[in-house]
């Protein structure tokens, strides 16, 4: 089946919204202009209820169907924030703010969900309630968690929730989805290793934290190779190695290590936390140094519920007939995971074609994907809550 005809008609208008968002990127929770425009448009569309300030700067719109005999409530989520990147696309609608860019396609996600909201408010060809969720601060701020903790799910009676993200490398018009983990948990660790500094010509009088930290970096690779079952995915990366001295002849007193841990299984996540802490502290003690470890849990695993994945897949099949179910999970992270922890649902990829990868300064959302994405959002509502 083709995309809904209405979205083919609306595509130029939705693309114009998207390009306006692209020109005016906002970071984290500072999505005041974007949130304001979203709320304004939802009111123009005739949504039954529009609430601002959920999760600080999130916006929620409520659209009731022609009837509500089933009493079902379906949530649809899009993210609104940009990234701290200098854009190099040279597009006529490139970012007007140096150091800020929609390099992940959230401008497209927001515009597509707005398009779906306009259509759903016009047609109301469903039995139940659609809740459109516009979330700030996906890029590291945990806006999804903030909206959930603000009581969004209970306040609007959301029973199931669905999200979508564009993906370069997948053809436009093709979707990709699977049950179970779609994206990884993303945790962080920081370790300050303290030895005894001194003159580089007399290393025997010191406890060299640089040497200790180097052994720690190597030992941490054993978490993936010797601690975790090889059938379970894990990434442990040390990304910062810093001393307080820049001199050529000074052995420093301390070394700072920072890194990230990515896992797809909650048990593996707990295992990694324990083992990483033990390795850092134990390695430091072996050399007579000490280590202060701060391990911070970040976004949890984005976990698709099996039944809801089937619903999302069927909607994608109805829209384009092109769905890849053989994809592997990604080790990136996504804070839609907090919504999926709160309610059953699913997360789906939408093809963005042969473009630069997300988070790259040359990335751009492909406007040809708009009718497919908006159609999928609308199909999720109409298929889960068919009109009586």
N, C-alpha and C positions, 0 to 999 in steps of 0.2 A: 504494500500500500504506500502511496506517496505521502509526503508531508501534508499537513492540513493546508488547504488552499488559502485560508485567511492569513497564514504566516508568510506565504509567498507574497501576498499583497502588502503585508506590514513590514517586510524585510527592509526596505529603504528607511522607514521611520525608526525601526529598532536599531539599525546600523548607525543612524545619526545620533541616537542616544548614546550608543556605545562609544562613538568617536568623541563625543563631548566628555564622557567620563575619562576617556584615554587622555585627552588634552589636560585634564584637571585632576591628576592623581592625588590621593590622600593616603596617609600611612596609619596603620594600627587603628586606634579608636578615634583618631581625628578626622573621621569621615563626615564632617558636618555638612559640607556642600552636597556630597553624594547622597547622604541620608535624607537631607532636606528635599532634594529633587525626587528621590524615590517616593517619599511620603506624599509629595505634591501630586505626582502622577497617579499614585494609587487612589487618591481622593478624586482626581479627574476621571478615572476609569469607573468610579461608582462603587468601590469596595464598601462593604457593609461596615467595616471597622478598620481604622488605621491607627496604630499605636507606635509612637516614637519613644526612644530612650530605653528600649529593652536591651540589657547587657551594655549599658552606657550609651551607645550610639546606634544600636540595632533598630530596625523597623520591621513591624509585622502587619500584614494586611489580611483581613478575613473576607472571604467570598462565599456566600451561602448559595447552594444550588436551588433549583426550582422546588424541590421537596427535601425533606430530611427524615424520611421514614426509617432509614437504616441507622441514622445517628453516627455515621462514620466521619472521622476528621483526619484528613491527610495533609501533612506538612511538606512543603517544597522549599529548599534552601539554596541561596546564592551568597557568595562572599563579595565584599565591596572594596577591600583595601588594596593598595599598591605596594611596591617595593622600593627600598632606598638604592636605586640604580640610575645611572645617567643613560638616557636613551640615545641610541645611535642609528635609529631607523631612517631618519631624514623624511619621515612622512609629513604630509601637510597638516595632519592632526596630531603630530608628536607632542609629547609632554611639554607644557609651558613652564614647568617648575624644575629647575636644575636639581639633580639628585633624587628625583622621584619619578617612578615609571610604572605603568601597568604592564609588568613583564611576566605575568602569570595568567592573564586572561580574565581576571575578575571583572574587568569592565564588560567583557562579553557575557559572563555568567549573569551579572546584574541586569544587563539589557535583555537577555533572553527570558529571564524570569519575569521582568516587567511586561514583555510581550505576551507571555503566557497569562499573566494577570489581566491584561487588557482583554484578551480573548475570552477568558473564563467569566469575567464580569459582564461581557456582552452576551454570551450565549447561555451561561448557567445550565448547561446540558448535563447535569449530574445530580445525584441524590445524596446530599451530605454537605460537608463544609471543607473548603480548601483554605489552607493557611500558608501564605507566602512569606518567607523568612529571609530578610536581607541582613547579613551578618558582617560586622566589622572585625578587624584584627585577626584574620586567619593566619597572617604571616608572622607567627611568633608571639602574638599577644593573647591567644586563647579566647577569642571572642565567642566561639561556640560554647565554651565552658561558662563564660559570663552570662550568656543568654539563658542557658539551662539553669544556672544557679539563681537567676533572676525570676525563676518560676514560670518560664514561658510555656513549657509543655503542659503543666496543669492549668495555667491561666486560660489557654486557648483550647484545652481538651485534645491536644494532638495525640493520635493513637499510633501513627506510623509516619516515618519521615524519610525523604529521598533527597539526594544531592547529586550534582553533576560537575565534572571538571573536563575542560578541553585537554587534548593530548596531541602534541606534535608527533609526527611519524605514523599516525593512524589516518587513513584517508578521510576526507570530509564526507559525512553521510554514513560513516561506519561507527558503531558503538562497540565498547568492550566492557565485559563484566564477568564476575565469577562469585560464587558464594564463599564465605569465609573471609580471611584477611585480604584486604585490597591494598592497604598501606601500613607502614610499620609504626610501632611506638618509637618515639624519639626522646631519649634521655641524654643528660649531660653530666659530665663529671669534671671536677676541678681538684687538683692536688698540689699542695705546697710542700715541697721536700726541703727539709732544713738539715744542713750539715754543719761544717765548721770551715769558714772561709779562710783565705790566707794568700801568701805570695805564691805565684805560679811556679817559681823556681824551687819552692820547698813543699811539694805536694804531700810529702810524708807527714807533715805537721797538720794537715787538713783532713776533713772528711768531705770529699768533693761531691757536692750535690749534682753536678753536671754528669758525672760518671754514674751516680745512683739513678738519676732520672733516665739516662740512656738505657740502663738495664731494665727499668720499669717499662719503657716504651716497647722494648723487645719482648719482655715477659707478657705484656698484655695481649700480644698476638696469640698466645696459647689459649686464650679464652675461646676463640673461634675454633682453633685447631685441636685442642686437647680437653676442653671442658664441656662444650656443648655438642650434643648429638649431631653428626654431620648432616643428618636429614632435616635439621632445623636451622633456619636462616638466622644469621647474626652478623652485624658489622660493628667492629670496634675501631674507631679512628682517633688517634691523638693529633690534634690540629694546632695546638699552641705549645711551644717550648720556649720559656723566657726566663732569663736571669735578670737581676737588678744591676748588673755590671756590664759595661761595654768596653772595659779595658782589656788589652792584650795580655796583661801579666797579673791578673787578679782571679783567683778561684773564688766564686761567689759564695755567699752564705745560704742562699735559697734558689730554688728553681720552681717555676710555676708551670704546671701541665694542665691543659684543658682538652676535652675531647667529647665525642658523641658516641652513643650506643643505639643501634637500630635492631629491633626484634619484631617478630610476627606472632609470638606466642607468649601469653602472660607468665607461664611458668619459666620459660627461658629468660624472660625479662627479669624476674626475681633472682634467678640463678646468676645471671650476669652481674647484677648489682652486688651480690655477695662476693662473687669471685674477684671482681675488679678491685673492690675495696681490700680484700685479703692480699692480693698480689702487690698492690701499691704499698700497703703498710708493711708487709712481710719483706719485700725486696729492700725497702729503706732500712729496716731493722738489721738485715743481714750485713749491711755496710756500716752500721753504727749511726745512721741518720734517722730522722723521724719524718713522718708524713701525716699531714692533715688532709683528709679526703672529704669533699663535699659532693655527694651524688644526688642529682636532681631529676626527678621524674618529669618528663615533658608530656607531649600528646600521647594518648594511648593508641593501641592498634585500631585501625579503621576496619571494623568487622561487619561484613554483610550477612544479614540473617538469610538462611536458605530460602524460606518461603517468599520473603520480600524480594530477594534477588530474582526469583522466577517471575514475579509480577513486573519488575523493572525490565527484565529481558523481553518479556512479551510485549511491553509497551514499545521498546526499541524495535522489535521485529515489525510491529504494526506501522511504525513511522518510516523505516527505511528498508527493512528486510535484511540488513547487513549488521550482524552482531558477532564479534569475536569472543568466544568463551574459553579460548586456550591460553590467554595471556597469563603471565606470572605476576604475582604481587610486586609492588614497587617498595623500595626501602626508604622513600621519602615519607613524610608524615603529614597529617591533615587533621585539623581540629573538629571537623564534622564527626570525628570519632566520639566526641562527648555527647553529641545528639544521638548517635547510634547506641551508646551505653544507656541512654535514658529511655529510648523507644526503639522498637524493631524497625528496620528499614534497609536501605541499600544505597550504594554509591556507584556511579557509572562513569566511564570515560566516553567522551565525544571527540571524534577525530578532528584535528586541526590542520591536517595535510602536511605537506613537506615544508615546514617552517623551522626557524630557529627554536631550540628547546626553551621551555619556560625558565625563567630566572636569567635569561641571557639578554644583554642590552639591545640585540637586534630582533628580539621576539615581537610578533604581532598576532593578535587574534584574527582569524580568517572570518570575515563577515558572511561568507557563503555557508558557514556552519549554522548561522542563526535560525533558519527555518526548521532545521533538524532538532536543535536544542529546545526551542520554544514548543515545538510539536510534542517532544517527549515529555516535557513538564505537563502540558495540557492532557496528554494521553494518560499519564499516571493518575490524574484526577478522574477523568472520564471512565477509564477502565476499572479503577478501584471502587468507584462510586457511580455505576451506570444509572442513568435516569430511569425511574420507574415507568 
